[in-house]
Structure formats: C-alpha cells, structure tokens
Amino acid sequence: MVAPAIGGSIAHYEHDGAPVLRPTSAQAFAAGTVREFACYPLLPFSNRIAEATLQWGGNAFALRRYIDTDSNAIHGNAWQRAWKVVERGGHSALLELAHTPSSEHGDEWPFAYRAQQRFELDAEGVTLHIEMRNDDARTAPAGLGWHPFFPRPLDTELEFRAQGVWCTDRTLLPLEHTAVPTEWDFADRRALDAVAIDNCFTGWRSPARVHWPSRAATVEIGASAQCTHLVVYVPPGRDFLAIEPVSHMTDAFNRASCGIADTGTRTLAPGESFSCTMRLSLQHRHR
C-alpha cells in the first residue's frame, strides 16, 4: 500500500499474509508520522548533512531540520512532502514531486528539482524506481536512496558484503573509514543477536538479505549499480531493522565541496537527471 500524501511512502507490503516490510501502525498513519512507515524515499540526499548547512558552489545554505534532537538535516525533503499520483494501476503506481526554492518549502532545499517514483508489484516482489531531474538554473548536488524497514523477530539473520564502513561521532557524522570489523561482518549470514549498527558501508555488493528462519523466508534487497553505499540501521532492543541502498556517504555534498573524493556525490547540470532502482524479492524455503 502506497501513501502518496505521506512522503510518497509505503505503508504496508505483505506476501501471503505475512509482512515483508515493517507494518505501519494505525496511529502513525492517522498522524502522518512518516518515520514510522514501512519505507520512504531519500532525496535529494540520504542520511545527514552536518549542522543542517549545505556547502555548495562557495555558498552556505541553511536547511530545515525535521528531528528536534538532531542538529543535522536528515534524509532530504521528499519524505516530508505530499506526492502527486500520476498513474495508478492494479499492480503499479507512478508518483511525482516538484520542488522549487521559491515556494513555502524553499528552506528545505535550495535547488529546484522534479522527482518521480514508480512502484511495480509482481508475484515474487516489488520494484521501486526513482528519478530526479535538476530543474534549477544552477548545477546542483544529487543523491538518491530508500529507507525500508523490516520486521525483526528474535531469530532474524542478516547477510551482506561490504569492503569498508564509516565510524561516526555521537551525532552520527562520519569520522574514520575502516575495514569492516568482525562484529559487523555479515558476509556469511548470521544472527543479529545484540549487535547495534547505525553506519554507512562502502563497497557494498548487492544484494543484501534478511532471513527469517521461523518463517522459512528471506527478503533479498537488490539495487542498481548507482547505489554504491549501504546504510545499515539495527537499533538495540527494537523489533525492526533498516537496510538502505543509497548513492552516497553521509554528509557527502559538504565533503565533496571540500575536494574530498569518492563521496558518491552526483553533480547534475540544469536539466540533467539521475535515477536508481531497488528490488525487494521474497524467497520461501520448504520446511
């Protein structure tokens, strides 16, 4: 179930009556609390921009903060906006969002853009596609991704391959890039146990997998090559986790402005577009 008016998000996605994504509660739906929905888009950037200030082209742009306890801007602005339904079919939908800095939402992002999301459901899973076009007269930074949440029963296992990870400060901004430590190495599927992660992994090799042995089921999270980074969020003591395919590291645009390489930042000329795709596939094993 797609919720265009609430961040262009997904409220529910089930297969054979069992949730694949974390279900959205009735309370969250009624209140429009998009952070508690099953999945939402990340654009024109993912994760955080330090101190809610974008440094770009020799200028500093103040951005809106959506979380009172976080001094950084987070997840772009598309997840906070109502999207327009362009097409709706029995198993597909196309949504669109147009942002202009001259509107009441101007403090959310300083560059005009137009974005589209396409959802295509089939018997084995769902495919999500995002495309973003720079509608500004200036060159602009761009980043894309998704924030899907998955149920986390006690026996949940995780599997993904990555070459490195960014260690962070207390505000979750990147400090040091290191090899993946043993406690965060899920190249071979294993139980999450008491692990806690909220970090951006580099050199990710799609797909990642969440295994639910008690359901004899696995959800495979695949993404197109543009999604070079993977944010993994496993909060301690909670009944969910998030596996987020994204195109860039945390605070990428500010770092790129300082001349730092390999941040994943995309630079779009006026009229230029950038797109990526995520695929969630459900696999069942016979008991």
N, C-alpha and C positions, 0 to 999 in steps of 0.2 A: 504494500500500500504506500503510495507516494503522497506526500503532503506539500504541494506547491507553495501554499501560503505561509508555511513554517520552514523557511530556509531552503526550499526545494529539496527537502529531506525525505528519507524513507522512514515510515512509522513502523511497519511490520514486514517481515519476509519469513514465511514459513514454507516447509516442504513436508508433505504427508502429515500435516497437523503439528509438526514439531518446529520450534523456532530455529532458524539459521542465524538471524541477527537478533540481538537483544530486543525484546518487545518493548514498545513504548507504553508507559502506563497511561491510564485514562486521565490521571491528574496532570501529567506532563503534557498530554495532548490538549486538554482543556485550557491549560495555562500558556501553551505555546512555548514550553521550555525546551528549546531545540537541543541543548546539551544532553538531554535525557532521551533523545530519539535514537532510532536504530542506526542511522547513518546519515551524514550530511557532507556536502561538497566543501572543499577547501580551495578558495580562490579569492583574490589574485595572489594569495600566498598561503602557505601552510605553517602551522606551528606559530612561533613567536617572532616579533620584531622588537628589538631592545628598547625599553623605555617608551614604547608607543611613538617612536620617531623614526621616520624613513629618511635616510640619507641617500639622495639620488641627484645626479647632474649638478652637483655643487650646491644643492638646496636641502633644507631640512623641513620635512612635512610632518606635522603632528597628526597622529591617528587616534581614532576613537578606541577607548578601552571598554571591553564588554564584561570583564570579570573584575569586580571591585578589589579583590585581594591580589590581583596580578598587575604589576606595574608595566607590563609589556602588552603590546597589541597581539591578538591571537586569532589565527585561522582565517584571516582576510575579513571580508564583509558579506560575501554571498550567503553564508549560513544564517545571517541576521535579516535577510530580505525576503519579501514575497516574490515568487517567480510566477510568470505568466504561462498558462498552458497553451502551447501552440498546436499540438496534435495529441489525441488520445485514442488508443485502440484497445482491443481486448487484452493484448499482452505487451503493449508498448506505450510510451509517452514521451513527448518532447516538450521541455520547459525552456523558457528564455528569461534572461535578466539583463536589463540595460542600466548601466550606472553612469552618471555624469557628475563631476565635481561641483557643478553649479546648482545642483538640487539640494534639498534638505538633508540629503545623505552625503554631502560633499566632504565632511570631515572624516568619513570612513576610508576614503581612498582618493588621492589627488589626480588620478588619471581616468579618463572616460574609457569604458570597455563595454562590450556586449558578449554575453556568455550563453551557451546552450548546453543542456543536459539531455541525453537520450537514455531511456531505460528500456531494455528488451528482455522479456521473461520467456524462458522455454522450459522444457521438461527436466533438464539437468541443472539449471541455474539461472543467473541473471547477469546481463552485460550492461555496464554503465560507461557512458562516453561523455566527456566534457570537452568543449571547445571554447576558447576565449579569444576575442579579437580586440586589438588595440584601436579604439575609436577616437583616441586623442590626437592632437596635432603634434605631440611630443613623443619621443622614444620613451618607452616605459618598461619597467621590470615586470616579469610574469612568473607565476608558479601555480601548479595545479595538484590536486590530490583528493583523497577521500578519507573520511573518518568513520569507518564501520566498527561497530561494537558487536561482540559475540558473547553468547552465554558462557559461563564458566562454572560448570558443575565441578565437584571435588576431584573427579578423575581426569579433568581436561589435560591434554598434552599439546605441546607446541612444536612446530618444525619449520625452520627457515635457515637459509645460508646467507652469510654476510662476511665481508672481509674486515670491516672495522666498525667502530662505534664512537660517537662523541660523548665524552663525560661532561657533566654540566655543573653549573654553580647552583646555589639554592633557589634561584629564580628560573632554573631550567634552561639557561642560555649556555651554549657550548663553550667549554674551556680547553679541552685537550682531546685530540683524536688518537685512539689506541687500537690495538688488535682486540678482537672480541674476547673478553675474559671467560674463563671456564664456566663461571656460574651463569653467564648469559649466552652460552654456546648451545644452540638448538639445531645444529646441523643434522644430528640424529634425534628423532622425535623422543621427547621425554616429558615427564610430568612437570607441571609448573611448581608444585609444592608451595613453598613460602617465598618464591622469588618475587622481587619488586623491580619493575623496569618502567622508566619514562624517558626513553632515549631514542636518538636518531641513528640508524645503522647505515653504513655505506657499503658499496659494492654488493648490494643485495642481488641475489639471483632468484627471480620469480620462478615458481610460486612459493608462497608460504602456506602452511596448513595448520588448521586447528582440528585436533582429533578429540572425539567424544566416545571413548570405549564403551561406556554404558549404553550408548545409543547405537553402537556399531556404525558410527557415521563420522565422516570427515568433510570439512569445508575447505576447499582449495581457493586461495586468494591469489589470482594471477593479475598481472598488469603489463601494459605495453612498455617498450624499452625506454620511453621518456621518464618513467618512474624509477629513477636511479637510487632513490633513498627509501628507507622503510622506517617509519616511527612505530615503535612497539610500546604499548602502554598497558602495564599489568599492575594495577593498584593493589596494595596489600589489603586482604580482608574483604574484597568486593566480589560480587558474583558475575563479573564481566571482565573482558579484556578488549583492547582495540589493536588492530593491525592495520596500519595506514600507509598504503603506497603513495608516495609523493615525489615531486620532481626536483626537490632541492633540500638542503640542510636548513636547520633553524637559523634565523637571522641572516639568511643568505644574501639578501639585497644590500644590507649595510656592509657586509664583509666584501661583497663584490665591488662596492663603491670605493673601498679602501685598497683595491687592487689584488685582493686575495683570490686565488684561482680555485677551480673545482668546487664551487659552492652549489652548482646546479642552477644558478640564476639564468633565466631566459630574458633576452632583451628584444622587445618587439618594436619594430618601426611602425609608424602610423599605417593602419590598415592591415597589418600582419597578424596572423593567427597562430595559436599553439593549441594542441589537443593531446589527450591521452585517454586510455581505456583501462577499466578494471573489470575482471570477470570473477564472479563467485560461483563455484561449481560444487555441488553436493555429491558425495560418493558414499554409497552404503556397502557394508560388508555383510555377508550372510553369517548369521550366528551359528 
